[in-house]
Amino acid sequence: MIQRSSLDALRPAPAANTGGASWRTRAACAAALVLAALLAPALRAGAGPPPAPAASANTTTPAEPGPAAPPPAVESTNHGRVLLYRIDAPSIRDTARSVRVFLPPDYRNPASRTRRYPVVYLLHGWPGGDGNWAGRGRAVQTLDSLTAAGRIPPVIAVMPKGNGIGLWGRSLYIDSYDGRSRMMSFIVHDLVGWVDGSFRTLADSTHRAIIGLSEGGTAALNITFQHPEVFGACGGHSGQYNLKHDIGMSPVFGHEPGATRMREANSPTLYADQIALRLMHVTIYFDCGTGDGELKDNRALHQKLAALGIPHTYREFPGHHGWGYWKIHLHESLIACLAGMR
């Protein structure tokens, strides 16, 4: 184990079409009655209306101005709740970008009505989607367990869909060369702005972290290195930090010689020395499996940061490039990035 400064796709399945319009109408009415019953206690207690979760694939939920009230009441007080939203994302020209939001167990507690929470953004890999972390990654169970044990404070977790214009949705969470798909801008501006405007967050970089796996891990460090004023902590699992020429990315990187310049400009290992002073107070964590093809790349970033004197934590564990590794090591990055956000 190397300590500090040393050495997808569970998308909820679409509902089966097992009935006609009359069945759907009755179901919609029943759902409306249940929702009204759930909301009634919160409204009587003086809670304002929450940002409504997306009811279907065709529902668009724009951000609401000002901090929003919590989501509909849930019976359990021991577990957080994940809700699906569809938000306006002008940076990527999408009016219904899906985002899943985990709210901690005490978010609805009347005693916590004025409490504000740190936020962690969880980025999926490629190919993947916004349901990966909550599903195959067991992020909800991990967040609940760490919070209950006092290892991390109660946090809001945001899991956006990061698919872009590359092959099978590849984006690397960067802005495309021609501005058609500005995925980094979506994360840094559109998404963060929507979250801070819709939930009771601690809206500053010292209470905002971003963690990812595979290409999401690459992005978590790359975005934080370029925007430490937005994210004060980052974590990467099995990322690649010196981007190579790869399949399906020409719509994002464009053609040579510009493509090479774009890859270099988004490779943390290559540009860390240019921003070393800006990273001295950023929490940086990353790990990799000893059987992962990106192990050499991760070690190179660790060596570069160590040579520059940039504080960071790098660890290696037995394992390969897959969910069997990521789901059991998410707690490492959550603790590293969030433990100090109390």
C-alpha positions, 0 to 999 in steps of 0.5 A: 500500500502506497500512502500519501506522497509516497509510493456500466451499465445499471440503467434502470430497465425500461418498464415493459409495455404490458397494457393499453392506455387505460392501464397507464392512465390508472397507473398514473392516477394511482401514482399521483395519489401516492405521491400526494400522500407522501408529500402531505406530511412534509408540506404540513411541516412547512417544507417547500416543494422539492425539485421534482424527479423525472417521472419518465424518459420524456420528463424534463426537470429544469433547475429551480432558482434558490435552494430547493426543499428535500425530495418526497418523504421516504419511510426509511430513516436509515438509508439515503435515496436516489432520485432521477432528474432530467435537467437542461444542459446548454453546454452539451445542447441537451434539454433533458440530460439525466442526472441521479442524485443521492440525498443522505438519510437525514436530509428530510429530518426536521432537525436538519432543515437548515443544514447544508451538505458537502457534495461529491460528483461520481463519474462513470466510465465508458461505455456507461451511464448515470445508473452505473455507480448506484447499481453495479458500483453499490455507491448507495450502500457504501455511502450509507455505511460510511456515513453511519460509521462516521467515516464521512459526513452526510453528503449529497452524491450526484451521478450525471450521464457523461455520454458525448459525441464519440464512439458509443458515447465517448466523451472523456468529459472534455470539451470537443475541439469544435465546441459541439459537445462541451462536456467539461463545461457541463460538469463545471458550470451547468451541473454544479450550478443546477445542484447548488441551486436545487439542493441545500449544499455547501456551495464552495470548492472546499466542500465539493469533490469529484470521483470517477472510475476508468475514463471517469477517473481520468476526468475527475483528476483532469477537471479538478486540476484545471478547475481547483476553484470548483473542486477541492478534492478528486479521486480516480480509480483505474484512470489514464492520465497520459492520454493516448491516441484511441478509438472513437475520439476523433469527433472530440479531438478532431484531426492532427495536429490539433488532436495531439495538442488536445490530448496533451492539454488534458493529460494531467501527467503532462501538464501538472508541472505547469500548475503545481502551485495551484494543486498544493491545497487540493486533495488528490487521491487515486488508485489502480489494480495491480492487474490493470493495464493502466498500472504503469500510467498511474505510477507515472502520475504518482512519480510526477506528483511526488517529484513536484512535491504535490501532496497526494495519496496513491494506492495499489490493490490486487485487482483488474479493470472492472466492477469487481475492483471499483465497487470494493474500493470506492470507500477508499476515495470517499474517505480520502476526499470527504473525511475532512468536509465536516 
